[in-house]
């Protein structure tokens, strides 16, 4: 959902700026999946999160 994409973009952008969150241990399976995904994206598409952010205007999440 939108919250997951927002998290990926924020954490991916921070990772590209040198943050080591993706390398920290995690007991939570979902967090581990996110970290592994971010590492995989970084290998295959370096700098992609900075490219994505250039085109963003804002984020909104609709709730019902």
N, C-alpha and C positions, 0 to 999 in steps of 0.2 A: 504494500500500500504506500501512500505518500509519505508516511512517517519513516518507513524503511529506506526509501530513496533519499529522503532528506538526511538521515543518519549516514548513509553511504557517502553522500557528497561532502558533508561536513568532515567526517573522519578521513575520507580520501584526500581532501584538500589539506587537512592538518598533517597527514602522513607525508604528502609531497613537500611540506614545509619542514620536515624533519622530526615530527612527533613519532614516538616509538610505541604508542598504544597498541598497534597491531602485533608487536613482539612481546607484549606482557602476557603472563599466564592468565588463563580463564577457566573457571570451573563450570561456566554456563555454556551449554552446547550451542545455543543460538548465537551468542557473542563470538564463540570460536568460529562458527560458519562465516560470520561477517568479516572477522579478521582474516581468515583464509581467502575469502573472496577478494578483499582489498589487496592482499599481497599478490594474488594472481593477476588482478587488473593492472597493478603497478608494473609487473613484469611484461605484460603483453602490450600495454598502452601507457608508457611513462608520460606523465604530465596531463593526462586526460581530465583530471578533476579541475585543474586550473583552466583548461579549455572550456569545460562545461560551465563553470562559474561565470565566465565572461559574458555569457548569454542569458544568465538568470536575472529576473527582475524582482522576484520575491517568492515566498512559499505560503500556501494556504492549505489547510486541511479541513475538509467539510466533515462535520459530524452529524449524526442523526440520532 
